[in-house]
Amino acid sequence: MSSIPALLLPVLVVLATVAAMEGIAWASHKYVMHGFGWAWHRDHHEPHTGVLEKNDLYALFGAGISIALFVLGSPMILGARAWAPGTWMGIGVLIYGVIYSLIHDGLVHQRYFKWVPRRGYARRLVQAHRLHHATLGKEGGVSFGFLVARDPAALRRDLRRQRLSGIAVLREAVDSDAGRGFEEAGEP
């Protein structure tokens, strides 16, 4: 029997976990970070000079989930009670965490490197996340995902509707036109 089918299931579980993590990250960003977890996330939306933010504690939480899944799948720790898909899911969570860190912390917030994309999907990710930061406070907002971004023009329309309906308060730089100042990636 070929080893390819034996490898196919773990690879599919890893890929499915990475994809599912974007939905989990979106929901936790919208309902936890911008909800009862705002105390940890607030400093991420405010100017600061330090290297670390309270918001970085969420990365430790994600790492803990990955480690727990590795333990769940480890025969060295659980013996015969180990559940192999736990390891594969742990790898998926780990891969998502690395991608998140490179895209969100590295590309969007330039914590690791300085590069401003001028076109393509990378530019769209930067624009979408900058529009996410256009609101003051935890109410309202757009683009809670990290790797999947809607069209920035649609996000600007959503911000405009939120501002007009009183759901969100926008930063002064964008308040006059609901995000117009954020059209160009690279503009602060």
Backbone bond lengths (Angstrom), bond angles and torsions (degrees), N, CA, C in turn:
res aa  C-N    CA-C-N  psi(-1)  N-CA   C-N-CA  omega(-1)  CA-C   N-CA-C  phi
1 M - - - 1.458 - - 1.522 109.58 -
2 S 1.293 116.35 138.21 1.461 122.15 -178.79 1.522 110.38 -70.28
3 S 1.338 115.29 148.42 1.471 119.55 178.67 1.528 111.46 -83.48
4 I 1.339 117.53 -9.31 1.469 119.65 -179.53 1.525 111.53 -63.32
5 P 1.351 120.01 -48.62 1.467 117.84 177.41 1.532 112.40 -60.42
6 A 1.332 117.20 -33.95 1.464 120.12 179.16 1.524 110.99 -66.25
7 L 1.318 117.40 -31.17 1.466 121.33 178.90 1.521 112.29 -84.44
8 L 1.327 116.23 -20.78 1.456 120.11 -174.64 1.533 112.62 -63.60
9 L 1.316 117.52 -44.52 1.464 120.21 -178.42 1.534 111.96 -61.72
10 P 1.344 119.01 -49.64 1.468 117.68 177.99 1.528 113.17 -59.14
11 V 1.326 117.17 -40.77 1.469 120.35 179.71 1.525 110.14 -63.88
12 L 1.331 116.84 -43.09 1.465 120.09 178.61 1.528 111.76 -63.78
13 V 1.326 117.13 -39.25 1.470 120.34 178.68 1.525 110.08 -65.57
14 V 1.331 117.26 -42.58 1.470 120.84 177.88 1.526 109.88 -60.30
15 L 1.339 117.20 -49.61 1.470 120.87 -178.74 1.529 111.77 -63.77
16 A 1.327 117.06 -40.90 1.466 120.32 178.47 1.529 110.71 -64.55
17 T 1.326 116.61 -36.67 1.464 120.14 178.91 1.520 110.66 -67.26
18 V 1.336 117.24 -43.12 1.471 120.27 177.43 1.529 109.34 -58.51
19 A 1.333 117.01 -46.16 1.473 120.60 179.84 1.527 111.11 -64.11
20 A 1.326 117.19 -43.34 1.466 120.60 -179.87 1.524 111.28 -64.19
21 M 1.314 117.03 -32.14 1.465 120.54 -178.90 1.522 112.03 -62.68
22 E 1.329 118.26 -30.40 1.470 118.83 177.29 1.528 110.03 -64.28
23 G 1.322 117.02 -41.36 1.466 120.00 176.41 1.519 112.08 -66.61
24 I 1.315 116.73 -40.84 1.467 120.93 177.90 1.525 109.85 -65.29
25 A 1.332 116.89 -42.21 1.469 120.67 178.94 1.527 110.48 -64.31
26 W 1.345 117.12 -41.59 1.468 120.53 178.17 1.528 110.05 -58.65
27 A 1.333 116.33 -50.21 1.465 120.44 -177.59 1.526 111.66 -64.92
28 S 1.332 117.38 -42.17 1.465 118.70 -179.70 1.525 110.91 -69.27
29 H 1.332 117.54 -33.42 1.466 120.36 177.41 1.528 110.23 -66.75
30 K 1.323 116.52 -46.46 1.471 120.54 -177.16 1.530 112.71 -71.26
31 Y 1.328 117.07 -45.52 1.465 120.05 -170.34 1.531 114.61 -99.73
32 V 1.322 118.05 -24.56 1.462 120.15 177.96 1.528 110.03 -98.92
33 M 1.341 116.47 -59.69 1.466 119.58 -176.25 1.526 112.45 -63.39
34 H 1.331 116.61 -37.75 1.470 120.34 177.87 1.528 110.74 -97.59
35 G 1.314 116.51 15.65 1.460 122.62 177.19 1.518 109.05 -123.61
36 F 1.348 115.34 -121.00 1.467 119.34 -175.89 1.529 113.14 -68.81
37 G 1.338 118.59 -16.26 1.465 121.79 178.65 1.517 114.31 -94.71
38 W 1.330 117.40 14.25 1.466 122.34 -177.42 1.531 112.10 -58.46
39 A 1.322 118.24 -31.16 1.472 120.80 -178.51 1.528 111.21 -58.81
40 W 1.322 117.85 -34.91 1.464 121.19 176.36 1.524 111.59 -81.28
41 H 1.314 117.70 -30.69 1.470 121.41 -171.68 1.526 113.13 -91.41
42 R 1.319 117.62 -21.03 1.468 121.88 -173.79 1.528 112.20 -53.36
43 D 1.336 117.57 -46.21 1.463 118.88 -175.21 1.528 112.74 -64.77
44 H 1.322 116.88 -19.14 1.464 120.03 176.21 1.530 110.98 -69.36
45 H 1.320 116.94 -24.59 1.464 122.18 -179.46 1.525 112.49 -97.22
46 E 1.313 117.63 4.40 1.462 121.44 -178.80 1.520 109.65 -120.90
47 P 1.334 117.00 152.01 1.466 119.67 176.47 1.535 110.34 -62.45
48 H 1.317 115.73 141.20 1.465 120.01 177.06 1.518 108.92 -154.77
49 T 1.312 116.21 162.60 1.464 120.57 -177.13 1.518 112.47 -112.57
50 G 1.309 118.66 -12.59 1.457 121.33 -177.73 1.516 112.96 -73.56
51 V 1.316 114.97 164.16 1.460 121.26 178.63 1.530 110.41 -76.77
52 L 1.319 116.28 -38.39 1.462 120.87 -177.78 1.525 111.01 -106.85
53 E 1.328 114.77 158.02 1.462 122.62 176.96 1.524 107.49 -127.70
54 K 1.323 117.30 156.91 1.471 120.09 171.63 1.525 109.62 -57.57
55 N 1.323 116.36 -33.63 1.461 122.62 179.83 1.529 111.90 -55.47
56 D 1.341 117.63 -27.49 1.462 121.15 179.47 1.526 112.18 -63.99
57 L 1.325 117.28 -17.11 1.465 120.42 176.31 1.526 111.22 -62.00
58 Y 1.335 117.05 -28.28 1.465 119.70 177.45 1.527 111.20 -64.57
59 A 1.324 117.69 -32.67 1.465 120.76 176.99 1.529 110.05 -65.52
60 L 1.327 116.82 -37.71 1.465 120.03 177.08 1.527 110.63 -65.16
61 F 1.316 116.51 -37.08 1.462 121.00 176.63 1.532 109.75 -62.42
62 G 1.342 116.98 -45.05 1.462 121.25 177.57 1.521 111.86 -62.25
63 A 1.339 116.41 -40.44 1.464 120.12 177.20 1.526 110.29 -62.86
64 G 1.325 116.57 -38.27 1.465 120.36 178.11 1.520 112.26 -62.65
65 I 1.330 116.45 -38.22 1.472 120.35 177.09 1.523 109.97 -64.19
66 S 1.328 116.84 -44.33 1.458 121.08 179.07 1.529 110.53 -61.45
67 I 1.323 116.74 -45.57 1.467 120.96 179.74 1.528 110.46 -62.22
68 A 1.327 117.13 -43.13 1.471 120.58 179.00 1.523 111.04 -60.48
69 L 1.332 117.11 -39.23 1.466 120.29 178.25 1.528 110.98 -68.21
70 F 1.334 117.23 -38.93 1.470 120.30 175.46 1.530 110.20 -60.61
71 V 1.324 116.95 -43.60 1.470 121.12 178.51 1.526 109.99 -61.76
72 L 1.324 116.98 -44.78 1.459 121.99 179.79 1.530 111.62 -58.17
73 G 1.324 117.10 -32.48 1.455 120.93 -178.62 1.516 114.65 -96.76
74 S 1.325 117.88 3.60 1.461 121.07 -173.53 1.527 113.21 -93.79
75 P 1.346 117.64 114.11 1.462 119.92 174.50 1.533 111.70 -66.62
76 M 1.338 117.11 -24.70 1.470 119.70 178.42 1.530 110.80 -66.16
77 I 1.317 116.89 -29.74 1.463 120.61 -178.25 1.525 111.27 -98.09
78 L 1.319 117.00 -44.91 1.466 120.73 -174.64 1.523 114.37 -103.54
79 G 1.329 117.20 -4.01 1.461 120.20 179.90 1.517 111.21 62.46
80 A 1.325 115.82 -134.18 1.468 121.52 -177.21 1.526 112.12 -68.75
81 R 1.334 117.23 -16.82 1.467 120.24 179.64 1.533 112.38 -81.15
82 A 1.326 117.39 -4.72 1.474 120.65 -179.17 1.521 110.11 -62.05
83 W 1.319 115.21 145.35 1.465 122.46 179.78 1.525 106.98 -115.94
84 A 1.322 117.37 102.19 1.467 122.90 -172.71 1.526 114.07 -50.13
85 P 1.332 120.35 -42.27 1.469 118.53 179.37 1.530 113.46 -58.60
86 G 1.332 117.51 -22.14 1.461 119.61 176.52 1.519 111.55 -59.08
87 T 1.328 116.46 -41.97 1.467 120.51 177.77 1.519 110.34 -63.21
88 W 1.318 117.19 -44.91 1.465 120.58 -178.37 1.526 110.77 -64.49
89 M 1.337 115.64 -40.22 1.469 119.11 177.55 1.530 110.45 -67.35
90 G 1.328 116.72 -38.22 1.465 120.40 176.49 1.516 111.72 -60.01
91 I 1.341 116.21 -39.03 1.467 120.38 176.34 1.527 109.72 -64.22
92 G 1.331 117.74 -42.04 1.468 121.32 178.74 1.515 112.34 -61.48
93 V 1.338 117.20 -43.58 1.467 120.87 178.10 1.525 109.77 -64.31
94 L 1.337 116.68 -41.20 1.466 121.08 178.15 1.531 111.04 -61.50
95 I 1.326 117.12 -46.83 1.470 120.90 179.47 1.526 110.34 -61.28
96 Y 1.337 117.23 -43.62 1.464 119.55 177.77 1.524 110.13 -60.47
97 G 1.318 117.28 -42.28 1.462 120.82 179.62 1.515 112.53 -60.64
98 V 1.325 116.79 -40.39 1.470 120.53 178.23 1.528 110.06 -67.12
99 I 1.333 116.83 -45.42 1.471 120.54 178.62 1.524 109.98 -61.69
100 Y 1.333 117.35 -45.50 1.467 121.79 177.94 1.526 110.26 -56.50
101 S 1.318 116.18 -47.54 1.463 119.85 -177.66 1.526 111.15 -61.99
102 L 1.319 116.95 -44.37 1.470 120.15 179.94 1.522 111.66 -66.10
103 I 1.340 117.66 -43.45 1.467 121.08 -177.28 1.525 111.33 -76.18
104 H 1.323 117.49 -55.68 1.466 121.00 -173.82 1.527 111.94 -72.82
105 D 1.318 116.59 -56.84 1.462 119.11 -176.73 1.525 111.60 -75.82
106 G 1.335 116.92 -39.33 1.460 120.49 -177.41 1.514 113.60 -79.28
107 L 1.325 117.12 -64.20 1.464 121.61 -174.90 1.525 112.50 -71.66
108 V 1.326 117.56 -53.49 1.463 120.66 -173.07 1.527 111.82 -72.19
109 H 1.328 116.93 -49.49 1.471 119.68 -176.02 1.525 113.18 -98.62
110 Q 1.313 117.50 -1.97 1.466 124.46 174.70 1.527 112.59 52.95
111 R 1.315 116.34 44.39 1.458 121.02 177.94 1.523 111.56 -80.11
112 Y 1.338 118.84 -22.98 1.465 121.63 -177.11 1.518 112.81 -112.42
113 F 1.297 117.14 -32.69 1.466 121.31 -176.68 1.517 109.06 -150.98
114 K 1.318 115.30 158.72 1.468 121.42 -179.67 1.526 108.40 -109.48
115 W 1.318 115.85 107.19 1.459 121.31 174.81 1.516 107.13 -154.91
116 V 1.312 116.28 125.66 1.459 121.48 179.01 1.525 107.93 -110.89
117 P 1.328 117.77 111.24 1.465 119.88 -179.96 1.524 110.92 -68.03
118 R 1.298 116.35 137.77 1.467 121.67 -178.47 1.522 113.08 -99.27
119 R 1.329 117.62 -12.07 1.462 120.14 179.49 1.531 108.94 -159.87
120 G 1.307 114.62 172.15 1.455 121.02 175.57 1.517 114.24 81.67
121 Y 1.326 113.68 -170.23 1.459 119.97 -174.81 1.525 112.02 -67.61
122 A 1.328 117.51 -33.65 1.469 119.88 178.05 1.528 110.04 -60.11
123 R 1.317 117.35 -41.14 1.469 120.98 177.58 1.529 110.22 -63.31
124 R 1.318 116.02 -41.65 1.463 120.56 179.59 1.532 111.01 -61.41
125 L 1.340 117.25 -41.09 1.459 120.63 177.62 1.523 111.22 -61.73
126 V 1.331 116.50 -43.60 1.466 120.74 179.76 1.524 109.78 -64.02
127 Q 1.326 117.44 -47.33 1.466 120.63 179.78 1.529 111.17 -59.28
128 A 1.319 116.67 -46.51 1.468 120.63 -177.72 1.521 110.98 -61.27
129 H 1.328 116.57 -41.87 1.460 117.96 -178.14 1.528 111.45 -73.70
130 R 1.303 116.99 -32.64 1.473 118.61 175.35 1.532 110.01 -65.52
131 L 1.311 116.85 -36.87 1.465 119.78 175.76 1.530 110.53 -67.14
132 H 1.325 116.83 -32.92 1.463 119.86 174.71 1.534 110.07 -59.99
133 H 1.315 116.58 -38.08 1.469 121.69 -178.97 1.528 112.64 -81.97
134 A 1.315 118.55 4.11 1.468 121.44 -178.52 1.522 112.70 -75.10
135 T 1.329 117.66 -16.77 1.466 119.75 -178.32 1.524 110.84 -90.58
136 L 1.324 114.89 150.12 1.465 121.60 172.51 1.519 107.64 -96.24
137 G 1.290 117.63 128.51 1.457 120.54 179.82 1.513 112.26 85.35
138 K 1.318 114.75 -176.73 1.463 120.21 -174.39 1.519 114.00 -90.14
139 E 1.322 118.30 -12.62 1.459 120.82 -176.87 1.523 111.06 -78.89
140 G 1.318 114.49 148.19 1.459 120.43 178.44 1.519 110.59 69.45
141 G 1.304 115.08 -154.56 1.456 120.19 178.28 1.514 112.22 106.90
142 V 1.304 114.18 164.65 1.459 122.52 179.42 1.526 108.33 -136.90
143 S 1.307 116.40 166.34 1.456 123.98 170.99 1.529 112.87 54.81
144 F 1.314 116.47 72.52 1.460 121.15 -179.85 1.522 112.49 -90.59
145 G 1.328 117.98 -7.68 1.456 120.93 176.21 1.516 110.47 -81.38
146 F 1.316 116.01 173.30 1.457 119.94 -177.25 1.523 112.77 -119.87
147 L 1.323 117.83 -28.34 1.465 120.78 -177.16 1.518 112.94 -115.99
148 V 1.325 116.74 -13.73 1.461 121.62 177.80 1.518 106.88 -117.39
149 A 1.322 116.12 123.49 1.468 120.23 -176.04 1.522 110.31 -128.39
150 R 1.326 114.82 131.77 1.467 120.53 174.43 1.523 109.67 -73.15
151 D 1.308 115.30 168.40 1.459 122.53 177.70 1.530 109.69 -58.06
152 P 1.330 118.19 126.09 1.469 120.50 -179.94 1.529 113.98 -55.46
153 A 1.323 118.63 -32.47 1.472 120.37 178.12 1.533 110.11 -63.83
154 A 1.326 117.30 -40.55 1.470 120.96 177.44 1.525 110.52 -66.66
155 L 1.322 116.75 -37.80 1.465 120.12 178.30 1.526 110.97 -65.29
156 R 1.336 116.65 -39.52 1.473 119.99 177.36 1.526 110.74 -63.40
157 R 1.341 116.86 -39.70 1.474 119.75 176.94 1.529 110.59 -62.84
158 D 1.336 116.24 -41.33 1.467 119.77 177.92 1.527 111.10 -62.26
159 L 1.326 116.95 -42.46 1.471 120.26 177.84 1.525 110.89 -61.97
160 R 1.315 116.04 -41.94 1.471 120.40 179.39 1.533 110.01 -60.23
161 R 1.345 116.73 -45.99 1.470 120.63 178.67 1.532 110.88 -62.03
162 Q 1.316 116.82 -41.55 1.464 120.18 179.51 1.526 111.15 -64.28
163 R 1.321 116.14 -40.60 1.467 119.74 179.08 1.523 110.64 -64.88
164 L 1.322 116.83 -46.53 1.462 121.06 -177.47 1.529 112.53 -66.88
165 S 1.328 117.00 -30.64 1.466 119.96 179.93 1.527 112.33 -89.69
166 G 1.322 117.33 -0.85 1.461 120.83 177.54 1.513 114.77 81.37
167 I 1.324 117.65 10.43 1.465 120.96 179.81 1.521 110.97 -74.51
168 A 1.331 116.89 -40.80 1.463 120.93 -175.17 1.517 110.92 -127.58
169 V 1.316 114.39 147.82 1.460 121.80 171.70 1.520 105.76 -107.41
170 L 1.332 115.74 128.25 1.458 119.98 -176.92 1.518 111.07 -97.83
171 R 1.311 114.86 154.06 1.463 120.25 175.89 1.524 108.81 -60.17
172 E 1.307 116.44 151.60 1.467 121.51 -176.33 1.526 111.84 -54.85
173 A 1.323 117.42 -38.96 1.464 121.42 -176.88 1.521 112.62 -63.33
174 V 1.317 117.47 -25.30 1.460 119.90 -177.23 1.518 112.80 -116.56
175 D 1.323 117.35 -6.15 1.463 120.59 -174.59 1.522 112.79 -61.04
176 S 1.317 117.37 -32.16 1.461 119.23 -176.52 1.520 112.99 -70.45
177 D 1.340 117.30 -27.34 1.463 118.10 -178.74 1.526 112.43 -141.78
178 A 1.306 117.59 32.69 1.470 123.57 174.28 1.516 113.34 44.62
179 G 1.297 117.21 54.64 1.451 119.68 172.68 1.502 115.15 102.13
180 R 1.312 118.43 1.93 1.459 119.60 -177.89 1.523 111.26 -56.75
181 G 1.315 117.46 -36.93 1.459 121.04 179.57 1.511 113.50 -67.15
182 F 1.322 117.43 -10.15 1.445 120.81 -179.23 1.528 111.83 -101.36
183 E 1.309 117.66 13.14 1.462 120.05 -177.11 1.516 112.01 -64.00
184 E 1.307 117.29 -39.48 1.454 120.41 -177.02 1.520 110.03 -92.28
185 A 1.333 116.91 123.59 1.456 119.48 173.22 1.516 107.15 -63.20
186 G 1.285 115.68 136.00 1.452 119.13 -179.16 1.506 112.54 103.39
187 E 1.329 117.53 -17.68 1.460 119.44 175.16 1.519 107.12 -81.47
188 P 1.322 118.72 130.28 1.466 120.37 -178.32 1.509 112.21 -68.44
